[in-house]
């Protein structure tokens, strides 16, 4: 590997968000709230009046978001101005000078190949060769977009979830030629501002969108079929489904309940509903055959053999109780939180 990505450290000197839309503004806030200087770059050709209007609108939205955080008790009012002062705005005329000094750039222009191609061509013209470059695309694969950039070893996708300044998760999706050091450096940068990065292959849907699209479509399908109302589906999500998966991850939950439980439920549902939609993937059938069915067998998707099952269950239940209490969902009995 070349030394192109070696000097991108855990605390970059200057971060840029290419595109001043909702995602760019959210990323700018995330870094500014963590104490980093960041520049919002708008490279679209605009007349002076339109440029000034965009900057005004951007600053108004940033102030509104920070004010809301203050009203929610997350941020002290006197900190709003210092956070805003860490965010700079650069139009197409000023962008080249800023790009030449950046250590890390997140591209967040509209989701069209034309817009991406133009943005990358412009940015790569001025960016240092050792600057990390990440696309926030939710639909285009890093393996496709890498063809549009110079020095693709420093390129990968970084999919933020809205609101980007609040949601901890960022899904990183490198392509085959992304330098391992570039991945490690971006993970370190994101962890340094309090984010939780995960890495996934360059496949459609990342992790969260692929899971949530299935859930959302199934919810809509149940309404269509008259299974339940929208209100009751949302109650079920908030008070049952969601709270459990906030306490433990989906795969952890499979092991906790048992791979066999999932397998039997899938077999039943696939026989009563659409078989392809509910059929077990082959990995589930393999684990059934190997008797690797989770916590109760000592091994599932995770290896539980070195864990104390009672201590783990106590910890998992503690997470759930904390979440229920935080969301005022613990049932009351005799005036005591149960």
Number of C-alpha atoms within 10 A of each C-alpha: 9 8 10 18 23 15 15 21 15 16 17 19 14 17 27 29 27 28 20 26 17 17 25 25 24 23 26 29 26 24 25 22 21 13 13 19 21 27 26 27 27 25 21 16 11 13 8 10 8 11 17 13 11 18 18 12 12 19 17 11 15 21 16 13 17 23 17 14 16 16 12 10 10 11 15 13 14 9 12 19 11 12 22 19 11 17 22 16 19 21 20 14 11 13 21 19 12 19 26 16 16 22 23 25 24 25 25 27 26 15 13 11 13 9 13 21 16 14 22 22 13 17 23 19 14 16 23 16 18 20 26 27 30 26 27 28 21 18 14 19 21 27 21 11 21 25 13 18 20 17 19 21 25 27 29 30 29 25 26 23 19 14 16 21 22 15 13 18 18 22 21 25 27 26 21 15 14 19 22 14 18 25 21 13 21 25 19 19 20 19 16 15 18 15 20 15 19 14 16 14 17 19 15 12 17 20 17 13 14 12 12 12 12 11 12 11 11 12 19 15 13 15 16 12 10 10 12 15 15 15 10 12 16 15 13 13 14 14 14 11 13 13 19 20 14 12 20 16 10 13 14 17 16 21 25 20 14 19 25 19 13 16 21 12 14 18 15 14 15 16 13 10 11 10 14 10 11 17 18 17 11 9 10 19 14 12 18 17 10 11 15 22 27 25 26 16 15 17 17 24 17 16 14 17 12 7 11 11 15 9 10 14 13 12 13 15 15 13 17 19 17 14 17 17 14 10 12 11 16 17 11 10 8 6 7 8 11 11
